[in-house]
Amino acid sequence: MDVGLEWNQRYAKPGYTYGTAPNEFLVSVADRIPQGRVLSLGDGEGRNSVYLARLGYDVTAVDVSDVGLEKDGILSIFCHLPKPLRQQVHAAAVSGLKPED
C-alpha cells in the first residue's frame, strides 16, 4: 500500500488522530531547540508544529499525507515569485485549504 494513501486514510477521519497536544518528548526538550527556524518532518496533522509556533519558532511542516496537512493553515507573506510559479504556488495553496468547521 502507498504510504501516503495509508496516512491519508488515517487522517481523513473526523477529529485529530493523535489529539492536539504536542508530543511529550518534544515538550520536554523544546527549551533546548535554538529559537529561529524549525523544519518539522512527518508533522501529520500539525500538533507539534503548532506547539512550536506558539513558542515563537518559525516552523515549516512537511508530511507525506496531504490530508493531514490540510488540517493546518497555509500562509504566504512577501513570497516574491515569478508570475508563472506564483500562479502554481497559489493554486496549490488554495487546493490545500478546507472550509472552517
Secondary structure, DSSP 8 states (H G I E B T S, - for coil): --HHHHHHHHHTSSS-TT-SS--HHHHHHGGGS-SSEEEEET-TTSHHHHHHHHTT-EEEEE-S-HHHHTTS----SS----HHHHHHHHHHHHHT-----
